Amino acid sequence: MKLTNGDGTPAPNRTVIFHVVENNGTLIDPIAAGSPSRSVNVVSNTAGEASVRWTLGMHSGAGNQRVEATSTGFQGMAELVATGIN
């Protein structure tokens, strides 16, 4: 995900909260690593980019794997959706 200011410039050093909202998947911060969790805070880099490593949950089906990403000071949220096939 990439955070940008109103003028389109990158928004570095901002905390982005990624949270699994559907299914039993887990997230890991790819830089700090740590234990898998359902919610991870990641700080955006100099280009305004923030990412997580997402392991899908155990239940297959169209669109039933969902993660939301939010950041204080930015309206709305980004929704990441995946389909698990068994």
DSSP file (Angstrom, degrees, kcal/mol; ACC not computed):
  #  RESIDUE AA STRUCTURE BP1 BP2  ACC     N-H-->O    O-->H-N    N-H-->O    O-->H-N    TCO  KAPPA ALPHA  PHI   PSI    X-CA   Y-CA   Z-CA
    1    1 A M              0   0    0      0, 0.0    49,-2.6     0, 0.0     2,-0.5   0.000 360.0 360.0 360.0 145.9    0.0    0.0    0.0
    2    2 A K  B     -A   49   0A   0     47,-0.2     2,-0.4    42,-0.1    47,-0.2  -0.974 360.0-152.1-123.4 124.5    1.2    3.5   -0.7
    3    3 A L        +     0   0    0     45,-3.4     8,-2.0    -2,-0.5     2,-0.3  -0.792  18.8 179.8 -92.7 132.4    0.3    6.5    1.4
    4    4 A T  B     -B   10   0B   0     -2,-0.4     5,-0.1     6,-0.3     2,-0.0  -0.972  24.5-122.1-131.0 149.4    0.3    9.9   -0.4
    5    5 A N    >   -     0   0    0      4,-3.2     3,-2.4    -2,-0.3     6,-0.1  -0.252  45.0 -89.7 -75.9 172.4   -0.5   13.4    0.8
    6    6 A G  T 3  S+     0   0    0      1,-0.3    -1,-0.1     2,-0.1    -2,-0.0   0.760 129.3  53.9 -56.6 -27.7   -3.2   15.5   -0.8
    7    7 A D  T 3  S-     0   0    0      2,-0.1    -1,-0.3     3,-0.1    -2,-0.0   0.369 122.0-105.7 -90.7   5.7   -0.7   16.9   -3.3
    8    8 A G  S <  S+     0   0    0     -3,-2.4    -2,-0.1     1,-0.3     3,-0.1   0.400  76.3 134.4  89.8  -3.1    0.3   13.4   -4.4
    9    9 A T        -     0   0    0      1,-0.1    -4,-3.2    -5,-0.1    -1,-0.3  -0.495  65.0 -92.1 -78.4 151.9    3.7   13.4   -2.6
   10   10 A P  B     -B    4   0B   0      0, 0.0    -6,-0.3     0, 0.0    38,-0.2  -0.239  27.9-140.1 -61.4 150.4    4.7   10.3   -0.6
   11   11 A A        -     0   0    0     -8,-2.0     3,-0.5    36,-0.2    -8,-0.2  -0.819  28.0-171.7-113.1  88.3    3.8   10.2    3.2
   12   12 A P        +     0   0    0      0, 0.0    33,-0.2     0, 0.0    34,-0.2  -0.315  58.9  25.1 -78.9 163.3    6.8    8.6    4.9
   13   13 A N  S    S+     0   0    0     31,-2.1     2,-0.4     1,-0.2    32,-0.1   0.801  83.7 138.2  57.7  35.8    7.1    7.5    8.5
   14   14 A R        -     0   0    0     -3,-0.5    30,-2.6    31,-0.2     2,-0.4  -0.915  55.5-119.1-111.1 138.2    3.4    7.0    9.0
   15   15 A T  E     -C   43   0C   0     -2,-0.4     2,-0.5    28,-0.2    57,-0.4  -0.622  26.5-165.8 -78.1 127.9    2.0    4.1   10.9
   16   16 A V  E     -C   42   0C   0     26,-3.5    26,-2.7    -2,-0.4     2,-0.7  -0.962   8.8-148.6-113.5 129.9   -0.3    1.8    8.8
   17   17 A I  E     -CD  41  70C   0     53,-3.1    53,-2.0    -2,-0.5     2,-0.5  -0.888  10.6-167.8-102.9 116.8   -2.5   -0.7   10.7
   18   18 A F  E     +CD  40  69C   0     22,-2.9    22,-2.6    -2,-0.7     2,-0.4  -0.886  11.7 179.4-101.1 132.5   -3.1   -3.9    8.8
   19   19 A H  E     -CD  39  68C   0     49,-2.6    49,-2.6    -2,-0.5     2,-0.5  -0.989  30.2-128.7-140.9 128.4   -5.9   -6.1   10.3
   20   20 A V  E     + D   0  67C   0     18,-3.1    47,-0.3    -2,-0.4     3,-0.1  -0.631  31.0 171.7 -71.4 122.1   -7.4   -9.4    9.2
   21   21 A V  E     +     0   0C   0     45,-2.2     2,-0.3    -2,-0.5    46,-0.2   0.521  61.2  37.2-112.6 -10.0  -11.2   -8.9    9.1
   22   22 A E  E    S+ D   0  66C   0     44,-1.4    44,-1.4     3,-0.0     3,-0.3  -0.977 106.7   2.5-147.8 134.7  -12.4  -12.1    7.5
   23   23 A N  S    S-     0   0    0     -2,-0.3    42,-0.1    42,-0.2    33,-0.0  -0.245  90.6 -75.7  83.6-174.0  -11.1  -15.7    7.8
   24   24 A N  S    S+     0   0    0     -2,-0.1    -1,-0.2    35,-0.1    41,-0.1  -0.080  77.6 137.5-113.6  34.1   -8.3  -16.9   10.1
   25   25 A G        -     0   0    0     -3,-0.3     2,-0.3    41,-0.1    31,-0.2  -0.150  40.0-138.7 -70.5 172.2   -5.3  -15.7    8.1
   26   26 A T  E     -F   55   0D   0     29,-2.0    29,-2.8    -7,-0.1     2,-0.3  -0.913   5.3-145.8-134.7 161.7   -2.2  -14.0    9.7
   27   27 A L  E     -FG  54  37D   0     10,-3.3    10,-2.2    -2,-0.3     2,-0.3  -0.913   8.4-170.6-126.1 150.7    0.1  -11.1    9.0
   28   28 A I  E     -F   53   0D   0     25,-1.7    25,-3.1    -2,-0.3     6,-0.1  -0.994  30.5-119.2-139.6 137.5    3.8  -10.5    9.6
   29   29 A D  E  >  - G   0  33D   0      4,-0.8     4,-2.1    -2,-0.3    23,-0.2  -0.665  24.7-146.9 -69.8 119.6    5.8   -7.3    9.2
   30   30 A P  T  4 S+     0   0    0      0, 0.0    -1,-0.2     0, 0.0    22,-0.1   0.717  93.2  39.2 -67.6 -19.3    8.4   -8.3    6.5
   31   31 A I  T  4 S+     0   0    0      2,-0.1    21,-0.0     1,-0.1    -2,-0.0   0.891 125.3  32.1 -94.1 -49.9   11.1   -6.1    8.1
   32   32 A A  T  4 S-     0   0    0      1,-0.2     2,-0.1     0, 0.0    -1,-0.1   0.654  88.6-169.8 -82.3 -15.8   10.6   -6.5   11.8
   33   33 A A  E  <  +G   29   0D   0     -4,-2.1    -4,-0.8     1,-0.1    -1,-0.2  -0.413  21.7 146.1  59.8-127.3    9.4  -10.1   11.4
   34   34 A G  E     -     0   0D   0     -2,-0.1    -1,-0.1    -6,-0.1     3,-0.1  -0.433  56.3 -31.3  91.7-172.2    8.0  -11.4   14.7
   35   35 A S  E    S-     0   0D   0     -2,-0.1    -6,-0.2     1,-0.1    -8,-0.1  -0.533  71.7 -94.7 -83.7 148.4    5.2  -13.8   15.3
   36   36 A P  E     +     0   0D   0      0, 0.0     2,-0.3     0, 0.0    -8,-0.2  -0.336  53.7 173.8 -58.9 142.7    2.2  -14.1   13.0
   37   37 A S  E     -G   27   0D   0    -10,-2.2   -10,-3.3    -3,-0.1     3,-0.1  -0.935  44.8-123.2-146.8 165.2   -0.7  -12.0   14.2
   38   38 A R  S    S+     0   0    0     -2,-0.3   -18,-3.1   -12,-0.2     2,-0.4   0.618 102.5  37.1 -86.6 -14.3   -4.1  -10.8   13.1
   39   39 A S  E     +C   19   0C   0    -20,-0.2     2,-0.4   -12,-0.2   -20,-0.2  -0.996  68.0 178.7-141.4 133.2   -3.1   -7.2   13.3
   40   40 A V  E     -C   18   0C   0    -22,-2.6   -22,-2.9    -2,-0.4     2,-0.5  -0.998  19.4-145.8-137.9 135.6    0.2   -5.6   12.5
   41   41 A N  E     -C   17   0C   0     -2,-0.4     2,-0.4   -24,-0.2   -24,-0.2  -0.889  23.3-178.9 -99.2 129.3    1.4   -2.0   12.6
   42   42 A V  E     -C   16   0C   0    -26,-2.7   -26,-3.5    -2,-0.5     2,-0.4  -0.981  22.3-133.4-129.4 140.0    4.0   -1.0    9.9
   43   43 A V  E     -C   15   0C   0     -2,-0.4   -28,-0.2   -28,-0.2     8,-0.2  -0.798  28.8-117.1 -94.4 132.3    5.7    2.3    9.3
   44   44 A S        -     0   0    0    -30,-2.6   -31,-2.1    -2,-0.4     6,-0.2  -0.360  28.2-127.0 -68.1 146.3    5.7    3.6    5.8
   45   45 A N    >   -     0   0    0      4,-2.5     3,-2.3   -33,-0.2   -31,-0.2  -0.061  41.2 -77.8 -81.6-172.5    9.1    4.0    4.1
   46   46 A T  T 3  S+     0   0    0      1,-0.3    -1,-0.1   -34,-0.2    -2,-0.1   0.736 133.6  53.7 -63.3 -22.3   10.5    7.1    2.4
   47   47 A A  T 3  S-     0   0    0      2,-0.1    -1,-0.3   -36,-0.1   -36,-0.2   0.380 120.7-109.1 -90.2   3.5    8.3    6.4   -0.7
   48   48 A G  S <  S+     0   0    0     -3,-2.3   -45,-3.4     1,-0.3     2,-0.3   0.595  73.2 141.8  81.3  10.9    5.2    6.2    1.5
   49   49 A E  B     +A    2   0A   0    -47,-0.2    -4,-2.5    -6,-0.1     2,-0.3  -0.671  25.1 175.7 -93.8 140.7    5.0    2.4    1.0
   50   50 A A        +     0   0    0    -49,-2.6     2,-0.3    -2,-0.3    -6,-0.1  -0.996   7.6 170.6-139.1 140.4    4.0   -0.1    3.7
   51   51 A S        -     0   0    0     -2,-0.3     2,-0.3    -8,-0.2    -8,-0.1  -0.969  16.0-160.4-148.0 162.2    3.5   -3.8    3.4
   52   52 A V        -     0   0    0     -2,-0.3     2,-0.6   -23,-0.2   -23,-0.2  -0.918  29.0-114.0-134.4 161.8    2.9   -7.0    5.3
   53   53 A R  E     -F   28   0D   0    -25,-3.1   -25,-1.7    -2,-0.3     2,-0.5  -0.912  37.3-158.8 -96.8 123.6    3.3  -10.7    4.5
   54   54 A W  E     -F   27   0D   0     -2,-0.6     2,-0.6   -27,-0.2   -27,-0.2  -0.912  11.9-163.9-112.6 121.5   -0.2  -12.2    4.5
   55   55 A T  E     -F   26   0D   0    -29,-2.8   -29,-2.0    -2,-0.5    -2,-0.0  -0.924  28.5-124.9-101.2 121.8   -0.8  -15.9    5.0
   56   56 A L        -     0   0    0     -2,-0.6   -33,-0.1   -31,-0.2     9,-0.1  -0.205  26.8-106.2 -65.6 156.6   -4.3  -16.8    3.9
   57   57 A G        -     0   0    0    -35,-0.2   -32,-0.1     2,-0.2    -1,-0.1  -0.075  29.7-100.6 -76.4-179.7   -6.7  -18.5    6.2
   58   58 A M  S    S+     0   0    0      2,-0.1     2,-0.5   -33,-0.0    -1,-0.1   0.617  94.0  86.3 -79.8 -16.0   -7.9  -22.1    6.2
   59   59 A H        -     0   0    0      5,-0.1    25,-0.2     2,-0.0    -2,-0.2  -0.774  65.9-149.9 -97.2 125.8  -11.3  -21.6    4.6
   60   60 A S        +     0   0    0     -2,-0.5    25,-0.2    23,-0.1     2,-0.2  -0.412  40.1 102.1 -87.0 166.3  -11.5  -21.5    0.8
   61   61 A G  E >  S- E   0  84C   0     23,-2.7    23,-1.2    -2,-0.1     3,-1.1  -0.495  72.5 -58.2 136.0 156.9  -13.9  -19.6   -1.3
   62   62 A A  E 3  S-     0   0C   0      1,-0.2    21,-0.2    21,-0.2    23,-0.0  -0.443 111.9 -13.7 -68.6 124.1  -14.2  -16.4   -3.4
   63   63 A G  E 3  S+     0   0C   0     -2,-0.3    -1,-0.2     1,-0.1    20,-0.2   0.611  92.9 122.3  68.1  15.2  -13.4  -13.2   -1.6
   64   64 A N  E <   +     0   0C   0     -3,-1.1     2,-0.6    18,-0.1    19,-0.1   0.289  53.8  80.2 -96.9  14.4  -13.5  -14.6    1.9
   65   65 A Q  E     + E   0  82C   0     17,-1.3    17,-2.4    -4,-0.1     2,-0.4  -0.968  64.1 169.5-115.1 112.2  -10.0  -13.6    2.8
   66   66 A R  E     +DE  22  81C   0    -44,-1.4   -45,-2.2    -2,-0.6   -44,-1.4  -0.982  19.4 179.5-134.7 138.4   -9.9   -9.9    3.7
   67   67 A V  E     -DE  20  80C   0     13,-2.4    13,-3.4    -2,-0.4     2,-0.4  -0.994  13.9-154.3-128.8 137.7   -7.5   -7.5    5.3
   68   68 A E  E     -DE  19  79C   0    -49,-2.6   -49,-2.6    -2,-0.4     2,-0.4  -0.899   4.8-160.5-110.8 144.5   -8.1   -3.8    6.0
   69   69 A A  E     +DE  18  78C   0      9,-2.6     9,-2.6    -2,-0.4     2,-0.3  -0.991  15.4 169.0-125.9 130.4   -5.4   -1.1    6.2
   70   70 A T  E     -D   17   0C   0    -53,-2.0   -53,-3.1    -2,-0.4     2,-0.3  -0.917  14.6-165.5-134.7 160.8   -5.8    2.2    7.8
   71   71 A S    >   -     0   0    0      5,-0.4     3,-1.9     3,-0.4   -55,-0.1  -0.966  32.2-107.1-148.8 132.6   -3.6    5.1    8.9
   72   72 A T  T 3  S+     0   0    0    -57,-0.4     3,-0.1    -2,-0.3   -57,-0.1  -0.324 106.7  27.3 -58.6 134.3   -4.4    8.0   11.2
   73   73 A G  T 3  S+     0   0    0      1,-0.2     2,-0.4    -2,-0.0    -1,-0.3   0.351 102.8  96.1  93.5  -5.5   -4.8   11.3    9.3
   74   74 A F  S <  S-     0   0    0     -3,-1.9    -3,-0.4     2,-0.1    -1,-0.2  -0.965  75.0-121.1-118.9 134.3   -6.0    9.5    6.1
   75   75 A Q        -     0   0    0     -2,-0.4    -3,-0.0    -3,-0.1     0, 0.0  -0.425  68.8 -10.2 -73.3 145.6   -9.6    9.1    5.2
   76   76 A G  S    S-     0   0    0     -2,-0.1    -5,-0.4    -6,-0.0     2,-0.3  -0.154  79.6 -92.3  72.4-161.4  -11.1    5.7    4.7
   77   77 A M        -     0   0    0     -7,-0.1     2,-0.4     2,-0.0    -7,-0.2  -0.963  20.0-116.0-150.0 162.3   -9.3    2.4    4.4
   78   78 A A  E     -E   69   0C   0     -9,-2.6    -9,-2.6    -2,-0.3     2,-0.5  -0.884  26.9-151.8-101.8 137.4   -7.8    0.1    1.9
   79   79 A E  E     -E   68   0C   0     -2,-0.4     2,-0.5   -11,-0.2   -11,-0.2  -0.946   5.1-162.6-113.3 125.7   -9.3   -3.3    1.6
   80   80 A L  E     -E   67   0C   0    -13,-3.4   -13,-2.4    -2,-0.5     2,-0.4  -0.926  12.5-173.8-106.8 127.5   -7.2   -6.3    0.4
   81   81 A V  E     +E   66   0C   0     -2,-0.5     2,-0.3   -15,-0.2   -15,-0.2  -0.971   5.9 175.5-127.4 136.3   -9.2   -9.3   -0.8
   82   82 A A  E     -E   65   0C   0    -17,-2.4   -17,-1.3    -2,-0.4     2,-0.5  -0.930  23.6-132.3-135.1 160.1   -8.0  -12.7   -1.8
   83   83 A T  E     -     0   0C   0     -2,-0.3     2,-0.5   -20,-0.2   -21,-0.2  -0.964  15.5-149.9-115.5 126.3   -9.6  -16.0   -2.9
   84   84 A G  E     -E   61   0C   0    -23,-1.2   -23,-2.7    -2,-0.5     2,-0.5  -0.829  12.0-167.7 -95.3 129.7   -8.4  -19.3   -1.3
   85   85 A I              0   0    0     -2,-0.5    -2,-0.0   -25,-0.2   -26,-0.0  -0.963 360.0 360.0-118.0 130.8   -8.7  -22.4   -3.5
   86   86 A N              0   0    0     -2,-0.5    -1,-0.1     0, 0.0    -2,-0.0   0.444 360.0 360.0-103.5 360.0   -8.3  -25.9   -2.1
